[in-house]
Amino acid sequence: MRDEMQPTSGLEVNNQMVRLGEKAVIDDGVVLGYLPVRGGHIVLTIGSGAHVRRGTIIYGGSRIGYNLETGHNVIIREENDIGDNFRIWNNSVIDYGCHIANDVKIHNKVYVAQFSTIEDDVFLAPGVTLANDLHPGCPHSHECMRGPYIKKGAQIGINCTILPRVVIGEYAVIGAGSVVTRDIPDGAVAYGNPAEVKCDIESLTCNTGLGDKPYSHLARRV
């Protein structure tokens, strides 16, 4: 890692507070090390091989592993601990205080609320929203605020909403448009509003004719 980087034209970076790894590709119109108003630790660390696209703002005070790749207009707030091979696409937001592990993929227009946890190999489809406030407007809401906990390999379908403190089990699949209000077990397929478990991934069949069971390769891991 090197302690400083030289900004290209149109790149805004706080040189004293950004540690950027080698072989980074940083578009014009990117802001690295934006100073958080909440104070605290303000050094931004990004591992080698990053590709950060135009319009992205990454606050100071987060640590991101190697091979970060963003789409356009991504916001990553402070106090986040993010692993390697993180992919996040256009117009998505990671709020502060989250833990995101390795090989996570987040698609367009996704909101990850403060204090969410996402384990390895999770996929969040476009429009997914993670919530963290059980009682909005309560004077004590911040004291019990916590986002969902999404375990390894879970796949979250388009436009899903996952409520605070909900645990999504390993390799679970959540169908499109679902509102998840309660914990989902490992290897379950759940959908609806509120989402209910319908089957497990081993018994889910493919209706396209391209294959038989789309998650058979994961069933043995559950």
Secondary structure, DSSP 4 states (H G I P E B T S, - for coil): -BS-----TT-EE-GGGEEE-SS-EE-TT-EEEEPPTT-S---EEE-TT-EE-TT-EEETT-EE-SS-EE-SS-EE-SS-EE-SS-EE-TT-EE-SS-EE-SS-EE-TT-EE-TT-EE-TT-EE-TT-EE---SSTT-TTGGGG----EE-TT-EE-TT-EE-TT-EEPTT-EE-TT-EE-S-B-TTEEEEETTEEEEEETTT---SSSS-S-TTHHHHTT-
